[in-house]
Amino acid sequence: MTEADPETTDALCLAVAAFDGRRADALLDAGADPLRPLPDGSTPLLRAVASGNAGVTVALLRHAEGRLTKEERTALLFCARHWYETSAEAGLRLATGASGLVESRRFVDDFDGNVYHVITLGGMRVCDGHSAVLTRLEAEFGFHRSFDDLFARALARADGEHADWWEATLALAKRSDVEAWEATLALRSDADPLRRRFAADLVWCFLIVEHSAPSGEWPWERLAVDVLLPWAAEETDPAVLVSVLRGLDSVDVDDPKIEEVGLTLRTHPDPRVRVQVPRMLRRTRHAYTHPEALDVLATLARDPDARVRGNVCEVLYEFEGRSPAVADILAGFLDEDDQLVRIKAVSGLADADDPRCLEGARLIGPVDRADQDTWLLDAAERYAQRRTAAAGS
């Protein structure tokens, strides 16, 4: 297929309409042209902007990089701003001429992990992420929005999982400037938990950006630890606390105080907080060396919330220090309802040369190997081969 292949472009338009970022990415790699003129005068990239899905838009934008004219950039910004200012529902009414009630459903995009609402009316549908799309386009095209502007865009959504929230947060974090950092610190003690959550998420995004940037840039890591440790001890809102702990989990700093915070939260009443604890207990250089750490993990492995149990398995199955105590905890996951948890428990036991992995492998059940990591699936078989080879030597 080539850039000029109309069938590939048609398939790309279908992927855009379905908000299928993975399919769009594959088609773009195969030669689909995001700037190919379409019969209605638009392009696949312009349709992606109108779709309100930031992930799909970014995928097409990346493949159009370096080829966009000033007029094309202006058209993209105009489209995004129109939908943003009009709203998804009103924009659909204008585009379709339809009246009546709209259909709205929550949509978690597995391409970029963002949350949207898909709005449907008159046979047409869009995601409600036009604020996110506009924020990304402005950032890519060099338009510098103030902290207050981007903060307002995030809070207008009032949903810490939505694409609008995350694009505004990332746009600020990518600047890595003192103004954004100081504004973040000022929000840390705000009375509104939503504003505090934005601040905590922004600290986390500063860390993400720093980890992907060349060394020698702003030292956010140590600054973040100094901010997040006392914040974790003081925060009363569970959703905000989760964001604070997520930031602490992201730092690459060997600080035993992080482990101590995790220990204090092991019995927190909110499972969203408890699910963060296992990773905090492995943050120091000598993971799980605290005398209470494995006992805490063993307790959390029996937590009533499946997400907490699953996260214990997640951190232990690949943990290099596979002691008998760790293997015993992993063996407790062999009858979990979540098949992926069972798979990872078997893998951890196999890597620890624990024979319980063989029975565990039988308990996994039928698996679609196309959807799973085959290295994980074959762990018990590798263990059996090692045992056979050792017996024959």
C-alpha positions in Angstrom: 0.0 0.0 0.0 1.1 3.5 -0.7 0.2 7.0 0.6 -2.0 7.4 -2.5 -4.0 4.2 -1.9 -7.6 5.3 -1.5 -8.6 2.0 0.1 -6.1 2.6 2.9 -7.4 6.1 3.4 -11.0 4.8 3.5 -10.0 2.3 6.2 -8.2 5.1 8.1 -11.4 7.1 8.0 -13.3 4.2 9.4 -10.8 3.8 12.2 -11.1 7.5 13.0 -14.9 7.2 13.1 -14.6 4.2 15.4 -12.1 6.0 17.7 -9.8 3.0 17.1 -6.3 4.5 17.7 -4.5 1.1 17.4 -6.1 0.4 14.0 -5.4 4.0 12.8 -1.7 3.7 13.9 -1.3 0.5 12.0 -2.8 2.0 8.8 -0.6 5.0 9.1 2.4 2.8 9.4 1.2 1.0 6.3 1.1 4.2 4.3 -2.3 5.8 4.9 -2.1 9.5 4.4 -3.7 11.6 7.2 -3.7 14.7 4.9 -5.3 13.0 1.8 -8.2 15.2 0.5 -11.6 13.6 0.9 -14.7 14.1 -1.2 -16.3 16.4 1.4 -13.3 18.7 1.5 -11.9 17.4 4.7 -9.0 15.1 5.5 -8.6 12.1 7.8 -6.8 14.4 10.3 -9.5 17.0 10.2 -12.1 14.3 10.9 -10.0 13.1 13.8 -10.0 16.6 15.3 -13.8 16.8 14.9 -14.1 13.3 16.4 -13.1 14.7 19.8 -10.7 11.8 20.4 -7.3 13.1 21.4 -5.5 9.7 21.0 -6.6 9.3 17.4 -5.9 12.9 16.7 -2.3 12.6 18.0 -1.7 9.4 16.0 -2.6 11.2 12.8 -0.9 14.4 13.7 2.4 12.5 14.4 2.3 11.1 10.8 1.5 14.6 9.3 4.3 16.3 11.2 6.5 18.4 9.0 3.9 18.5 6.1 1.2 20.8 7.6 0.9 24.2 6.0 0.0 27.3 7.9 -3.5 27.1 6.4 -3.9 23.5 7.4 -2.9 24.3 11.0 -5.3 27.2 11.1 -8.1 24.9 9.8 -7.3 22.3 12.5 -7.4 24.8 15.3 -10.6 26.4 14.0 -12.3 23.0 13.9 -11.1 22.1 17.4 -12.1 25.5 18.8 -15.5 25.3 17.2 -16.3 22.0 18.7 -14.8 23.0 22.1 -16.8 26.2 22.3 -20.0 24.7 20.9 -19.9 21.4 23.0 -20.2 17.9 21.6 -24.0 17.8 21.9 -24.6 21.2 20.3 -22.1 20.4 17.7 -23.9 17.2 16.7 -27.2 19.1 16.5 -25.6 21.6 14.1 -23.9 18.9 12.1 -26.9 16.6 11.7 -29.9 18.9 12.1 -31.4 16.2 14.4 -33.5 17.0 17.5 -34.4 14.8 20.4 -32.3 13.3 23.2 -28.7 12.3 22.7 -27.3 9.0 23.7 -24.2 9.2 26.0 -22.0 6.4 27.2 -18.7 6.3 29.0 -15.8 5.1 26.9 -12.4 4.1 28.2 -9.9 4.3 25.3 -7.5 1.4 25.4 -5.2 3.2 23.0 -4.2 6.0 25.4 -6.0 5.1 28.5 -8.1 8.2 28.5 -11.8 8.4 29.4 -14.4 10.0 27.3 -18.2 10.1 26.8 -19.3 9.1 23.4 -22.2 11.3 22.3 -24.6 9.9 19.6 -27.3 11.8 17.7 -28.8 11.6 14.2 -26.6 8.7 13.2 -23.4 10.6 14.0 -21.2 10.2 17.1 -18.3 12.0 18.6 -16.2 11.8 21.8 -16.5 14.7 24.2 -12.8 15.4 24.3 -12.6 18.5 22.1 -11.0 20.5 24.9 -8.2 17.8 25.0 -7.8 18.0 21.2 -7.6 21.8 21.3 -5.1 21.8 24.1 -2.9 19.3 22.3 -3.0 21.1 19.0 -2.2 24.5 20.7 0.8 22.9 22.4 2.0 21.2 19.2 1.6 24.4 17.2 3.4 26.6 19.8 0.4 28.5 21.3 1.2 29.1 25.0 -1.9 29.0 27.2 -1.6 30.4 30.7 -1.7 28.2 33.7 -5.1 29.6 34.6 -6.5 28.8 31.2 -5.4 25.2 31.2 -6.4 24.8 34.9 -9.9 26.0 34.0 -10.2 23.5 31.1 -9.3 20.7 33.5 -11.7 21.8 36.2 -14.5 22.3 33.7 -14.5 18.6 33.2 -14.3 17.8 37.0 -13.2 14.3 36.2 -9.6 13.3 37.0 -9.8 10.4 34.5 -11.1 12.4 31.5 -8.9 13.2 28.4 -9.6 16.9 28.9 -8.1 16.8 32.4 -5.0 14.9 31.4 -4.2 16.9 28.3 -4.4 20.1 30.3 -2.2 18.6 33.0 0.4 17.2 30.5 0.5 20.5 28.6 1.5 22.3 31.8 4.0 19.6 32.9 5.8 19.6 29.6 6.8 23.2 30.1 8.8 22.3 33.2 8.8 25.9 34.3 8.9 27.5 37.7 5.5 29.3 37.2 3.6 26.0 36.8 5.5 24.4 39.7 4.8 27.3 42.1 1.1 27.4 41.0 1.0 23.7 41.8 2.4 24.1 45.3 -0.1 26.9 46.0 -3.0 24.5 45.2 -1.7 21.8 47.5 -3.5 23.2 50.5 -6.6 24.4 48.7 -9.9 23.6 50.4 -11.4 22.1 47.3 -10.3 18.4 46.9 -10.7 18.6 43.1 -8.2 21.4 42.9 -5.8 19.5 45.2 -6.1 16.5 43.0 -5.2 18.5 40.0 -2.1 19.7 41.8 -1.2 16.1 42.8 -1.7 14.9 39.2 0.4 17.7 37.9 3.3 16.8 40.3 3.0 13.2 38.9 3.1 14.5 35.3 6.2 16.6 36.1 7.9 13.3 37.0 6.7 11.5 33.9 8.0 14.3 31.7 11.3 14.5 33.6 11.8 10.7 33.2 11.4 11.1 29.4 13.5 14.2 29.0 17.3 14.4 28.6 19.3 14.4 31.9 20.3 17.7 33.4 16.8 19.3 33.2 14.8 20.6 36.2 15.3 18.4 39.3 11.6 17.7 39.9 12.3 14.3 41.4 13.8 15.4 44.7 11.5 18.4 44.9 8.5 16.1 44.3 9.5 13.8 47.1 9.9 16.7 49.5 6.3 17.8 48.6 4.6 14.4 48.4 5.8 12.8 51.6 4.3 15.3 54.0 1.2 15.6 51.7 0.6 11.9 51.9 0.6 12.1 55.7 -1.9 15.0 55.7 -4.3 14.3 52.9 -7.8 13.3 53.9 -9.6 12.9 50.6 -9.0 9.3 49.2 -9.1 10.3 45.5 -6.5 13.0 46.1 -4.4 10.7 48.3 -4.3 8.1 45.4 -2.9 10.8 43.1 -0.3 11.7 45.8 0.7 8.1 46.2 0.9 7.6 42.5 3.4 10.4 42.3 5.5 8.8 45.1 5.4 5.5 43.2 6.9 7.3 40.2 10.0 8.8 41.8 13.3 7.1 41.3 14.6 8.0 44.7 15.8 5.5 47.3 14.0 7.0 50.3 12.8 4.6 53.1 10.2 7.1 54.2 8.2 6.1 51.1 8.0 2.6 52.5 7.0 3.9 55.9 4.1 5.8 54.3 3.0 2.6 52.6 3.0 0.8 55.9 0.8 3.4 57.6 -1.8 3.0 54.8 -2.1 -0.7 54.7 -5.5 -0.7 56.5 -6.9 2.4 54.9 -10.7 2.1 54.5 -10.6 3.0 50.8 -9.4 0.1 48.5 -8.2 2.7 46.0 -5.6 3.7 48.6 -4.7 0.2 49.6 -4.1 -0.8 46.0 -1.2 1.6 46.0 0.5 0.1 49.0 2.3 -2.9 47.5 4.4 -0.7 45.1 5.3 1.7 47.9 6.7 -1.2 49.9 9.2 -2.0 47.1 10.4 1.6 46.5 13.7 1.3 48.4 16.8 -0.2 46.9 16.5 -3.4 49.0 12.8 -4.1 48.3 10.6 -5.5 51.1 13.5 -5.5 53.6 11.3 -3.8 56.3 10.4 -6.6 58.8 6.7 -5.8 58.4 6.6 -5.6 54.6 6.0 -9.3 53.6 3.4 -9.6 56.4 1.6 -6.6 55.0 1.7 -8.1 51.5 0.4 -11.4 52.8 -2.5 -9.6 54.4 -3.2 -7.5 51.4 -3.1 -10.7 49.3 -6.3 -11.7 51.1 -7.9 -8.2 50.8 -11.7 -8.3 50.0 -11.1 -6.0 47.0 -9.8 -7.9 43.9 -7.9 -4.9 42.7 -5.8 -4.9 45.8 -5.1 -8.6 45.6 -4.2 -8.2 41.9 -1.7 -5.5 42.6 0.0 -7.6 45.2 0.4 -10.3 42.6 1.6 -7.7 40.0 4.5 -6.5 42.1 5.5 -10.0 43.4 5.4 -12.2 40.3 8.4 -10.3 38.8 10.2 -9.6 42.1 13.7 -11.0 41.9 14.0 -11.8 45.7 11.6 -14.8 45.5 11.8 -16.2 49.0 9.6 -19.1 50.2 7.4 -16.5 51.8 6.9 -14.7 48.4 6.2 -18.0 46.7 3.6 -18.8 49.3 1.8 -15.5 48.7 1.9 -16.1 44.9 0.5 -19.6 45.4 -2.6 -18.0 47.0 -3.5 -16.4 43.7 -3.8 -19.6 41.7 -7.6 -19.7 42.2 -8.3 -16.0 41.6 -11.2 -15.2 39.4 -9.0 -12.9 37.2 -7.3 -15.1 34.7 -4.4 -12.7 34.2 -3.7 -12.8 37.9 -3.5 -16.6 37.8 -1.2 -16.4 34.8 1.2 -14.0 36.6 1.1 -16.1 39.8 2.1 -19.2 37.8 4.9 -17.2 36.1 6.3 -16.0 39.4 6.2 -19.5 40.9 7.9 -21.0 37.8 10.7 -18.4 37.9 11.1 -19.3 41.6 11.4 -23.0 40.6 8.4 -23.8 42.7 6.6 -27.0 41.6 3.2 -25.5 42.4 3.4 -23.7 39.1 2.5 -26.9 37.3 -0.8 -27.3 39.0 -1.4 -23.6 38.7 -0.9 -23.8 34.9 -3.7 -26.4 34.8 -6.0 -24.0 36.7 -5.4 -21.1 34.2 -8.0 -22.5 31.8 -8.3 -21.8 28.0 -6.3 -18.8 26.9 -6.3 -16.9 23.6 -2.6 -16.8 23.0 -3.0 -13.9 20.5 -4.2 -11.7 23.4 -1.6 -12.7 26.0 2.1 -12.5 26.5 3.4 -15.9 25.4 6.5 -15.6 27.6 4.2 -15.5 30.6 2.1 -18.3 29.4 5.1 -20.6 28.8 6.7 -20.1 32.2 5.5 -23.4 33.6 6.7 -25.2 30.5 10.1 -23.7 30.9 10.2 -24.8 34.5 9.3 -28.4 33.5 12.1 -28.3 30.8 14.6 -27.1 33.4 13.6 -29.8 35.8 13.8 -32.5 33.1 17.3 -31.3 32.0 18.5 -31.2 35.6 17.2 -34.8 36.2 19.1 -36.0 33.1 22.4 -34.4 33.9 
